[in-house]
Amino acid sequence: MIAERLGATALLTLTQDMLRAGGARGGSGPLTGEASLTGSERRVAALAADGRTNAEISDLLHLARRTVETHLTSTYRKLGIQRRADLSAAMGTGGAGRRPVTEAGAAS
């Protein structure tokens, strides 16, 4: 929602209340921000923010590389960022640094 992206929380709450009073169904949750990410998007984004490549994420999570790309694209849109470099700050991870990958593919 535009009001949510602009930080107009009072307007957003008022609008949602009026819609509910009129019989509208509630939404499924926030459309933007970290709270709007699905579990899969959050896992992929956390690994990307940690410095993993798309190929590494694909291997670690047993996903197709295209699926990783799709999750990251959706994550960037929801977080309002355009680059992978902005992911750590947007996720609140602060760029903790890259963790090595063991032979079994698990982060150590």
C-alpha positions as CSV (number, residue, x, y, z in Angstrom):
1,M,0.0,0.0,0.0
2,I,1.2,3.5,-0.7
3,A,0.3,4.7,2.8
4,E,2.4,2.0,4.3
5,R,5.4,2.7,2.1
6,L,5.2,6.4,3.0
7,G,4.9,5.8,6.7
8,A,1.3,7.1,7.0
9,T,0.3,4.5,9.6
10,A,-2.6,6.5,11.0
11,L,-4.1,6.9,7.5
12,L,-3.5,3.2,6.8
13,T,-5.2,2.1,10.1
14,L,-8.2,4.4,9.4
15,T,-8.6,3.2,5.9
16,Q,-8.4,-0.5,7.0
17,D,-11.0,0.1,9.7
18,M,-13.3,1.8,7.2
19,L,-13.0,-1.0,4.7
20,R,-13.7,-3.6,7.4
21,A,-16.7,-1.7,8.6
22,G,-17.9,-1.7,5.0
23,G,-17.6,-5.5,4.8
24,A,-14.3,-5.8,3.1
25,R,-12.1,-8.8,4.0
26,G,-8.7,-8.1,5.7
27,G,-5.5,-8.4,3.8
28,S,-3.0,-11.1,4.2
29,G,-0.4,-8.9,5.9
30,P,2.0,-6.1,5.1
31,L,2.8,-5.6,1.4
32,T,6.2,-4.1,2.0
33,G,9.0,-4.2,4.6
34,E,10.7,-7.1,6.2
35,A,7.4,-8.4,7.8
36,S,6.0,-8.9,4.2
37,L,8.7,-11.5,3.3
38,T,7.7,-15.1,3.0
39,G,9.7,-17.7,4.9
40,S,11.5,-18.7,1.7
41,E,12.2,-15.1,0.7
42,R,13.6,-14.5,4.2
43,R,15.9,-17.6,4.1
44,V,17.2,-16.7,0.6
45,A,17.7,-13.0,1.6
46,A,19.5,-13.9,4.8
47,L,22.0,-16.1,2.9
48,A,22.5,-13.4,0.2
49,A,23.0,-10.7,2.9
50,D,25.6,-13.0,4.4
51,G,27.6,-12.9,1.2
52,R,26.5,-16.1,-0.5
53,T,26.2,-16.3,-4.3
54,N,23.0,-17.4,-6.0
55,A,24.6,-20.7,-6.9
56,E,25.6,-21.3,-3.3
57,I,22.1,-20.4,-2.0
58,S,20.7,-22.7,-4.7
59,D,22.8,-25.6,-3.5
60,L,22.3,-25.0,0.2
61,L,18.5,-24.7,0.0
62,H,18.1,-27.3,-2.8
63,L,16.4,-24.7,-5.1
64,A,16.7,-23.9,-8.8
65,R,18.9,-20.9,-9.4
66,R,16.0,-19.2,-11.1
67,T,13.9,-19.7,-7.9
68,V,16.6,-18.0,-5.9
69,E,16.6,-15.1,-8.4
70,T,12.8,-14.8,-8.1
71,H,12.9,-14.7,-4.3
72,L,15.6,-12.1,-4.4
73,T,13.7,-9.9,-6.9
74,S,10.6,-10.1,-4.8
75,T,12.6,-9.3,-1.7
76,Y,14.2,-6.2,-3.2
77,R,10.8,-5.0,-4.3
78,K,9.3,-5.5,-0.9
79,L,12.2,-3.9,0.9
80,G,12.4,-1.0,-1.5
81,I,16.0,-1.7,-2.5
82,Q,17.7,-2.1,-5.8
83,R,21.0,-3.8,-5.1
84,R,22.3,-6.8,-3.2
85,A,24.7,-4.5,-1.3
86,D,21.7,-2.9,0.4
87,L,20.2,-6.2,1.6
88,S,22.1,-6.4,4.9
89,A,21.0,-3.0,6.1
90,A,17.4,-3.5,4.9
91,M,17.2,-6.9,6.7
92,G,18.8,-5.5,9.8
93,T,21.7,-8.0,9.7
94,G,24.4,-5.4,9.5
95,G,26.5,-7.4,7.1
96,A,27.7,-9.9,9.7
97,G,30.1,-11.4,7.1
98,R,30.3,-14.5,5.1
99,R,30.3,-17.9,6.7
100,P,32.3,-20.7,5.0
101,V,30.4,-23.6,3.4
102,T,31.4,-27.1,4.4
103,E,31.7,-30.0,2.0
104,A,28.2,-31.2,3.0
105,G,26.9,-27.8,2.0
106,A,25.9,-26.6,5.4
107,A,27.0,-23.3,6.9
108,S,29.6,-23.8,9.6
